[in-house]
């Protein structure tokens, strides 16, 4: 029982920091000049791009990344995950009586920012396999700052993203506990690479350069282990 609690402690801390950070952002929303908030959001976007690019470099086979992203994007677009997440945001907005567009944007942007990327994947795997939560604790500090500024800019939807953090990262930890021993170093590296492509796209969205539907790219992560196994089997 203690081992299970230890494995999930990083997820719980991360969830709490998002709640605290977004709460602070909402309280200070009117006190932060728009010019300053926009500047900080641009800085966060640039840092997000930098983190994504760094993670992409950890990939060992570009074909795995390309095939996983292509197949995953096809599936994600057909399912239209982005639309479903926005619809969920709209429903939550109605219950909280927030402005729907702003709420959905905050919920989706924050959920993806906090849950897609190298630190999420590796941190959750470390927690699930060995009970090492150090990376998730580090990520929690970063998310504390990001959630504050996001909430000040995008509102209450950012705070609700804490629930997505709890469910998504919790599921990754649980999956790692069950299957982590079967994933090779090659598969882990490619998962980081594919996740980093998505985090880079999200960073470009935060800066305002693009409007990529990052949520529709998420199924790519599911394809990565299968392509890795195929490549290892055939010696590609």
Protein Blocks (a to p, Z undefined) as FASTA:
>chain_A
ZZmmmmmmmmmmmmmmmmmmmmmmmmmmmmpcfklmmmmmmmmmmmmmmmmmmmmmmpcb
fklmmmmmmmmmmmmmmnommlmmmmmmmmmmmmnopafklmmmmmmmmmmmmmgcjklm
mmmmmmmmnopaklmmmmmmmmmmmmmmmmmmnommlmmmmmmmmmmmmmmmmmmmmmmm
mpcfklmmmmmmmmmmmmmmmmmmmnomaccdfklmmmmmmmmmmmmmmmmmnoZZ
